[in-house]
């Protein structure tokens, strides 16, 4: 059970892990969960689509500024 906000990035063409595994992760997240499927990316999405991955991570971090601190939940 995860209580902190979670950003899960998944490659659309991931040949190693099935996409429904990403959807199943949602069951274990109590708070904010965001799943982004990266178009055209493999399991190594940070290498396939670095600009998109970096933008999504940065946006997620910036959106979390000012949120409640989840460490004590």
C-alpha positions in Angstrom: 0.0 0.0 0.0 1.5 3.3 -1.2 0.3 6.5 0.4 2.5 9.1 -1.4 1.6 10.5 -4.9 2.8 8.2 -7.7 3.7 8.9 -11.3 4.1 5.7 -13.4 5.5 6.1 -16.8 5.1 3.2 -19.2 6.3 2.5 -22.7 3.6 1.8 -25.2 5.8 -0.7 -26.9 7.2 -2.4 -23.8 8.0 -5.9 -24.9 9.1 -6.9 -21.4 6.1 -6.0 -19.2 2.4 -6.1 -20.1 0.5 -2.8 -20.0 -2.2 -4.2 -17.7 0.5 -4.6 -15.1 0.7 -0.8 -15.0 -3.1 -0.5 -14.6 -3.0 -3.1 -11.7 -0.6 -0.9 -9.8 -3.5 1.5 -9.2 -4.9 -1.0 -6.7 -2.0 -0.3 -4.3 -2.0 3.5 -4.4 -4.1 5.2 -1.8 -3.7 8.8 -3.0 -2.8 10.5 -6.2 -1.9 8.1 -9.0 -1.0 9.1 -12.6 -0.2 6.7 -15.3 1.2 8.0 -18.6 1.7 5.6 -21.5 4.5 7.0 -23.7 3.7 6.6 -27.3 6.4 4.8 -29.4 8.5 4.0 -26.4 9.8 0.6 -25.4 10.8 -0.6 -21.9 13.6 1.9 -22.0 11.3 4.9 -22.4 13.8 7.4 -20.9 16.1 6.6 -23.8 13.4 6.4 -26.4 11.5 9.6 -25.5 13.8 11.6 -23.1 12.2 15.0 -23.7 8.7 13.6 -23.0 9.8 11.7 -19.9 11.6 14.6 -18.5 8.7 17.0 -19.1 6.2 14.5 -17.4 8.5 14.1 -14.4 9.1 17.8 -14.0 5.4 18.6 -14.3 4.5 16.0 -11.7 7.0 17.4 -9.3 5.9 21.0 -9.8 2.2 20.0 -9.4 3.1 18.5 -6.0 4.7 21.6 -4.6 2.5 22.9 -1.8 0.8 19.5 -1.3 0.5 18.0 2.1 3.6 16.1 3.2 2.8 12.4 2.9 5.7 11.1 5.1 3.6 10.9 8.2 0.6 9.1 6.8 
